[in-house]
């Protein structure tokens, strides 16, 4: 568990770094924007490959277009593709490409883009999107500027999937903008992508707009912003919130994205008391979600969750909430306390639940609330690091697209050891369905099965925050939690 001294050391580093950076602050210039991305782990920026951290994804989206992309409001917009149509059966997406070039001056053709997409879909079988891209059956070039992607079954949110940064394309290391790398001294500096000619081989440098990109721990990123060293901080999470509060960041500058995703406890081991679904249900009943969420500084609209799939994706007529959802907190505690008392009387003592969490002050707040709630019903918990064996691990992931399919596939037997084979079978049935109403109903039935299985304990929607002033050009909170670099300096994606 992170100690109080560790938190204050992090807080002190904010103040110290702010003093050291004070002399480095700069006057505001909307054409020159400095961005830092919060990374807890590997801070190296590398846009190549399949396992990209947030910073690398942000850079890839800036220099390597896919067929489509996301704008500052999280909307799908044209990128390499100027326009597209979807066939009535939802099984074919036909794209017409812009007349454009790679950054080495070579012409972008449908044949090359189709080949690159086929290769990229194969590569992404080892990425976070590996279970999403299985819907792709074939990619073919039809003319010099038209390609078709054929699917095995309808995927209503396929364009959102194609807009993910991993599907930005490189040809022999060359992207097609909307930006290009200017230099890599003290971070990455990116400028306007100007289409070069084959004869010139290089882009012009007439445009003075640029963005610098770097990544660092949360304390450093916050200090750099407070000192005026950067204008935008991205990729903040729930466990960094106490640092934001300690640094005195203006509430007007703290920007919370209304993202959808999964934030809760996923069982990765189930022994003894926790091997029984009815007992895992007690954990879900015992957590006082509103009290937990209001324990965090700086956020007032954090929404709790009792189910896996967001309400906006629910199927009419099917209620997939847990049976106890309408009970008061007092009634839930009384039921859970009685259940635990009876178990102990017949089976003996219950070993504390081990919870793997980040080493951060916000994770301490989360753990203490859960531990307190469990103790109220006769149970206990112990916090361990993310590298240690545990019964449950905090899951904190944003959904890349709006589909029940993504939420459910996080709990298949290929994803987690505590799973239901019957649920997996029904997911496969839903995936194969060509009727969208039948598909949606099957997914809802899967959620009902998983809710009763309690291999995942939903707590809330994920938190993703950024720091940026209200007047920052090209920045907007959005449901995707995605903030492209090019829009910050007024550079269009196409």
Secondary structure in CASP SS format (residue, H / E / C, confidence):
PFRMAT SS
TARGET T0000
AUTHOR 0000-0000-0000
METHOD secondary structure of the structure
MODEL  1
X C 1.00
X C 1.00
X C 1.00
X H 1.00
X H 1.00
X H 1.00
X H 1.00
X H 1.00
X H 1.00
X H 1.00
X H 1.00
X H 1.00
X H 1.00
X H 1.00
X H 1.00
X H 1.00
X H 1.00
X H 1.00
X H 1.00
X H 1.00
X H 1.00
X H 1.00
X H 1.00
X H 1.00
X C 1.00
X C 1.00
X C 1.00
X C 1.00
X C 1.00
X C 1.00
X C 1.00
X E 1.00
X E 1.00
X E 1.00
X E 1.00
X E 1.00
X E 1.00
X E 1.00
X C 1.00
X C 1.00
X C 1.00
X C 1.00
X C 1.00
X C 1.00
X C 1.00
X C 1.00
X C 1.00
X C 1.00
X C 1.00
X C 1.00
X C 1.00
X C 1.00
X C 1.00
X H 1.00
X H 1.00
X H 1.00
X H 1.00
X H 1.00
X H 1.00
X H 1.00
X H 1.00
X H 1.00
X H 1.00
X C 1.00
X C 1.00
X C 1.00
X C 1.00
X E 1.00
X E 1.00
X E 1.00
X C 1.00
X C 1.00
X C 1.00
X C 1.00
X C 1.00
X E 1.00
X E 1.00
X E 1.00
X C 1.00
X C 1.00
X E 1.00
X E 1.00
X E 1.00
X E 1.00
X E 1.00
X E 1.00
X C 1.00
X C 1.00
X C 1.00
X C 1.00
X C 1.00
X E 1.00
X E 1.00
X E 1.00
X E 1.00
X E 1.00
X E 1.00
X C 1.00
X C 1.00
X C 1.00
X E 1.00
X C 1.00
X C 1.00
X C 1.00
X C 1.00
X C 1.00
X E 1.00
X C 1.00
X C 1.00
X H 1.00
X H 1.00
X H 1.00
X H 1.00
X H 1.00
X H 1.00
X H 1.00
X H 1.00
X H 1.00
X H 1.00
X H 1.00
X H 1.00
X H 1.00
X H 1.00
X H 1.00
X H 1.00
X H 1.00
X C 1.00
X C 1.00
X C 1.00
X C 1.00
X C 1.00
X C 1.00
X H 1.00
X H 1.00
X H 1.00
X E 1.00
X E 1.00
X E 1.00
X E 1.00
X E 1.00
X E 1.00
X E 1.00
X E 1.00
X C 1.00
X C 1.00
X E 1.00
X E 1.00
X E 1.00
X E 1.00
X E 1.00
X E 1.00
X C 1.00
X C 1.00
X C 1.00
X C 1.00
X C 1.00
X C 1.00
X H 1.00
X H 1.00
X H 1.00
X H 1.00
X H 1.00
X C 1.00
X C 1.00
X H 1.00
X H 1.00
X H 1.00
X C 1.00
X C 1.00
X C 1.00
X E 1.00
X C 1.00
X C 1.00
X E 1.00
X C 1.00
X C 1.00
X C 1.00
X C 1.00
X E 1.00
X E 1.00
X E 1.00
X E 1.00
X E 1.00
X C 1.00
X C 1.00
X C 1.00
X C 1.00
X E 1.00
X E 1.00
X E 1.00
X E 1.00
X E 1.00
X C 1.00
X C 1.00
X C 1.00
X C 1.00
X C 1.00
X C 1.00
X C 1.00
X C 1.00
X C 1.00
X C 1.00
X C 1.00
X C 1.00
X C 1.00
X C 1.00
X C 1.00
X C 1.00
X C 1.00
X E 1.00
X E 1.00
X E 1.00
X E 1.00
X E 1.00
X E 1.00
X E 1.00
X C 1.00
X H 1.00
X H 1.00
X H 1.00
X H 1.00
X H 1.00
X H 1.00
X H 1.00
X H 1.00
X H 1.00
X C 1.00
X C 1.00
X C 1.00
X C 1.00
X C 1.00
X E 1.00
X E 1.00
X E 1.00
X E 1.00
X E 1.00
X C 1.00
X H 1.00
X H 1.00
X H 1.00
X H 1.00
X H 1.00
X H 1.00
X H 1.00
X H 1.00
X H 1.00
X H 1.00
X C 1.00
X C 1.00
X C 1.00
X C 1.00
X C 1.00
X C 1.00
X E 1.00
X E 1.00
X E 1.00
X C 1.00
X C 1.00
X C 1.00
X C 1.00
X E 1.00
X E 1.00
X E 1.00
X E 1.00
X E 1.00
X E 1.00
X E 1.00
X C 1.00
X C 1.00
X C 1.00
X C 1.00
X H 1.00
X H 1.00
X H 1.00
X H 1.00
X C 1.00
X H 1.00
X H 1.00
X H 1.00
X H 1.00
X H 1.00
X H 1.00
X H 1.00
X H 1.00
X H 1.00
X H 1.00
X C 1.00
X C 1.00
X H 1.00
X H 1.00
X H 1.00
X H 1.00
X H 1.00
X C 1.00
X C 1.00
X C 1.00
X C 1.00
X C 1.00
X C 1.00
X C 1.00
X C 1.00
X C 1.00
X C 1.00
X E 1.00
X C 1.00
X C 1.00
X C 1.00
X C 1.00
X C 1.00
X C 1.00
X H 1.00
X H 1.00
X H 1.00
X C 1.00
X C 1.00
X C 1.00
X C 1.00
X C 1.00
X C 1.00
X C 1.00
X C 1.00
X C 1.00
X C 1.00
X C 1.00
X C 1.00
X C 1.00
X C 1.00
X C 1.00
X H 1.00
X H 1.00
X H 1.00
X H 1.00
X H 1.00
X H 1.00
X H 1.00
X H 1.00
X H 1.00
X H 1.00
X H 1.00
X H 1.00
X H 1.00
X H 1.00
X H 1.00
X H 1.00
X H 1.00
X H 1.00
X H 1.00
X C 1.00
X C 1.00
X C 1.00
X C 1.00
X C 1.00
X E 1.00
X E 1.00
X E 1.00
X E 1.00
X C 1.00
X C 1.00
X C 1.00
X C 1.00
X H 1.00
X H 1.00
X H 1.00
X H 1.00
X H 1.00
X H 1.00
X H 1.00
X H 1.00
X H 1.00
X H 1.00
X H 1.00
X H 1.00
X H 1.00
X H 1.00
X H 1.00
X H 1.00
X C 1.00
X C 1.00
X C 1.00
X C 1.00
X E 1.00
X E 1.00
X E 1.00
X E 1.00
X C 1.00
X C 1.00
X C 1.00
X C 1.00
X C 1.00
X C 1.00
X C 1.00
X E 1.00
X E 1.00
X E 1.00
X E 1.00
X E 1.00
X E 1.00
X E 1.00
X C 1.00
X C 1.00
X C 1.00
X C 1.00
X C 1.00
X H 1.00
X H 1.00
X H 1.00
X H 1.00
X H 1.00
X H 1.00
X C 1.00
X C 1.00
X C 1.00
X C 1.00
X C 1.00
X C 1.00
X C 1.00
X C 1.00
X C 1.00
X C 1.00
X C 1.00
X H 1.00
X H 1.00
X H 1.00
X H 1.00
X H 1.00
X H 1.00
X H 1.00
X H 1.00
X H 1.00
X H 1.00
X H 1.00
X H 1.00
X C 1.00
X C 1.00
X C 1.00
X H 1.00
X H 1.00
X H 1.00
X H 1.00
X H 1.00
X H 1.00
X H 1.00
X H 1.00
X H 1.00
X H 1.00
X H 1.00
X H 1.00
X H 1.00
X H 1.00
X H 1.00
X H 1.00
X H 1.00
X H 1.00
X C 1.00
X C 1.00
X E 1.00
X E 1.00
X E 1.00
X E 1.00
X E 1.00
X C 1.00
X C 1.00
X C 1.00
X C 1.00
X E 1.00
X E 1.00
X E 1.00
X E 1.00
X C 1.00
X C 1.00
X C 1.00
X C 1.00
X C 1.00
X C 1.00
X C 1.00
X C 1.00
X C 1.00
X C 1.00
X C 1.00
X C 1.00
X C 1.00
X C 1.00
X C 1.00
X C 1.00
X C 1.00
X H 1.00
X H 1.00
X H 1.00
X H 1.00
X C 1.00
X C 1.00
X C 1.00
X C 1.00
X C 1.00
END
